[in-house]
Amino acid sequence: MQQSVVSMIIFLYIFISAALLFFNIIYMMSSGTKSRVMEYRIHREMDEQRSVMENVPVRVSQHYRRSLYKKIKNEDGLLICVEALERNYGRMEEDDITEYMIACRNALFDAAEVYRKKEAMERALFAYFISLLPEKAVPEYYRMGEILLSYLDHSTVYCRENVLQALYSLGNEDALIRALQTFQENGWFHDPKLLSDGMLHFRGDKNSLARRLWNQKWDEQMKAVLIRFMTRLKEDMSDLVLPELAAGHYELCFAAIRYFAAHINREAEPLLLKILREDGDTAVAAAQTLGNYPDEAVKEALKEALRSRQWDVRRNSAESLMKMDLSKEEIGQLCTGEDRYAREMFIYVLESRGKTGC
């Protein structure tokens, strides 16, 4: 009896193992077939797009627009069109793609309305499709921004990021500002770096966007994002950022210090020196930034900061002093100073740069 039970268990184990193996084989075959079918459909869509692009607007008939609409209102069809368009960007002239997207705009606007009622993931895919627009086609799609704003309702982080990317591509200031206000009103967290980097891809006037955004009511985190964005613009916006050096909010002050490292403004110097003397994390950034403000007052402040209790303040102060025109006498004094930590840090930075003089 006992032997019979053991045999049954072994048989059951072998049966389950064989069933699992059979399932895995079927699954792998099925996945491979689906992948090949998808690749075939993408290549076919690529060929069709290229055929139409080569003869725009002749080939973009009412029949083709209806066919395109039926295709992209379904997420599977949209995915294939998106993949095909991305691949065609490397094969077709951008002007041909521009004319194609302009000729097909009615189909895309109709599909955009359909996607209002779909799930967040599907809305995200359509927003990504819009972000692929060639720059010259953007004016024809400008009002798409109003539709995309509705995609933010009951959205995910992924959907929100794709909507923002589409709005950057459209260069629609009003829609982008309203989108960011919606983020703040709903308390949605969005990675600050994604926001500041994303704004650099805005296709409109970035300087105008920065000033318009700054004049809105934002929390400290969003204002810090805007300062990081303005830091990477060529236009000097010191008039907006300078008051934030005295702000009590750490993140804002830190972003403002970084701004004045890239945009030299002597009016910022006294405030930077004040921050340096106060120690703290912002003093670390101030010590680094002041290396771009060479004068006697800054030099003396940095020498004093070499005695800071914070290792990174001492390090950045030494690095900034290296950017200045130090005489042999000054180098000698710093190498033989009474404060051991200041002396050792300066010598360390000096030697790390392959210099001598002590």
Summary of the structure (lengths in Angstrom):
residues: 358
radius of gyration: 30.3
end to end distance: 93.0
largest distance: 100.4
contacts: 1102
relative contact order: 0.04
helix: 76%
strand: 0%
